[in-house]
Amino acid sequence: MLTENTVTVSGALHLIHGQMIRESKSGRYACFSVRQDTPTNDGGIRKDFLLVRSFDPGIQAWIQEQAEGTTVRVTGAVRSSLGSGEMYIRAEKVETLNGS
């Protein structure tokens, strides 16, 4: 069966308070989110926090050096946790966007 699983999101880097580096059956990873402020039909703003995990040591180190609110683009695949089933983006590439 042929499947495709690629996602690219951008928004404000949100550093999750507490333990950023965690362990799972898949290995050590950094946990953070991308916050997107999206206008709603009633004129309000919906704040979505898109959970991201990175198993790449280079991305882990880079994320820890970034400031809260930095505008980033994350490219990766949508996955679900083996334990909880929680959905997340498994980051393959993270970069800052101009103007952040």
N, C-alpha and C positions, 0 to 999 in steps of 0.2 A: 504494500500500500504506500503510495506517495503522499507525503504530507508536507506542509509548509508552516513554519512557525518563526516568524521574524516580526519584531515590533521596534518602532522608534518613537520615543516620547521626549518631550522637552518641557522644562518648567524650572521652578526654583528648588534648589537642593535643600532638603530638610533632613537634618542630622537627628536621628532618633536618640532620645535621651536614654541613658543607661548603658548597657553593654553593646557597643557597636560591632565588635568582633565576636562572632558566635561560632559554635560547632554543630555539625549535623552529621548524619550518616554519609553525606556527600563530601564532607571535609570542612575546613575553616572558611568562613565567609564574613564579609562586611555587610551590614544591614543598614539601609538608608531609604529615603523616599524622595520622589519627585512630586512637588506640590503644583497642581494646576488650578488656577482660579478661572472658572468658566462662568460666563453670564448665563443666568436662567431666564426663562420666558417671562417671569414676573418682575424682572429688573434687578434681581438680587445676584449674588455671587455664590457659586457652589465651589467649595474648596475640596478637591480630590487629592488624596495622598496615595500615590502609586508606589507600592512597596517594591524595593529592588534589593537583590542580593548579588554580591560579586565574590566569586571564588578565586579570582585572579589576584595574586599578591601585589602586583603593580598597581592595579586599580584600587585595592584596599588602602595602600599607602597614600595614593593620590587623594582619595576621598577624605582621609583624615587631615590633610593639609588645607582643605577648602573651607571657606566661610559659609555659614548658614545663609541661604538666600541666593547663592551664586547661581546664575542661569546656566543650566546644563542640558545636554542632549545625551540620552541613553539609548543604545542599540543593543538588542538581545533577543531572548526568547521567553515566552510566557510559560511558566512551569507551575506545578503545584507541589507543596511540601509533602514528602513521603510520610511524615508523622501526622500533621494536622489537616492536610489538604488545602492549606492557605495558598492562595494564588500570589505569585510574585513574578517580577521580570528578572531573569538571570542575565546580568549585564555581561556583554562581550566587549563593549566599547563605551567609554564615558568621556565627554569633552565639554569644555566651557563654550558658551556661545558669545559672540561679540557683544559688547555693551554691558557685560556683567562685572 
